C-alpha cells in the first residue's frame, strides 16, 4: 500500500514540476514557478520516502 502511494506521489510531483517549468516559460511568473517547484519536489521526496519504507 505504501509503495503504490509513494509511486503515485512521485508521479504527481513530477507532473507539478513539469507544469511549473511551463508556467515559468509561458507566463513569466517566477514566484508561482518557484512555489510550484517547491511543492512538486516536496511531493516527490515524500513519495520516495514512503516507497523506500515499504
C-alpha positions in Angstrom: 0.0 0.0 0.0 2.7 2.5 1.0 4.8 1.6 -2.1 2.0 2.4 -4.5 1.1 5.6 -2.7 4.7 6.6 -2.8 4.9 5.9 -6.5 1.7 8.0 -7.1 3.1 10.9 -5.1 6.3 10.8 -7.1 4.4 10.8 -10.3 2.3 13.8 -9.2 5.4 15.6 -8.0 7.0 15.2 -11.4 3.9 16.4 -13.2 3.8 19.5 -10.9 7.4 20.2 -11.6 6.9 19.9 -15.3 3.9 22.2 -15.3 5.8 24.7 -13.1 8.5 24.9 -15.8 5.8 25.6 -18.4 4.2 28.2 -16.2 7.6 29.9 -15.8 8.3 29.9 -19.6 4.9 30.9 -20.9 3.5 33.2 -18.2 6.8 34.6 -16.9 5.6 34.2 -13.3 8.7 33.5 -11.3 7.1 33.4 -7.8 4.5 30.9 -9.0 7.1 28.8 -10.7 9.3 28.6 -7.6 6.3 27.8 -5.4 5.2 25.0 -7.7 8.7 23.7 -7.9 8.9 23.6 -4.1 5.5 21.8 -3.8 6.4 19.3 -6.6 9.8 18.5 -5.1 8.2 18.0 -1.7 5.7 15.6 -3.0 8.3 13.7 -4.9 10.5 13.4 -1.9 7.6 12.3 0.3 6.7 9.7 -2.2 10.3 8.5 -2.4 10.4 8.2 1.4 7.2 6.2 1.5 8.3 3.9 -1.3 11.6 3.2 0.5 10.0 2.5 3.8 7.5 -0.1 2.3 
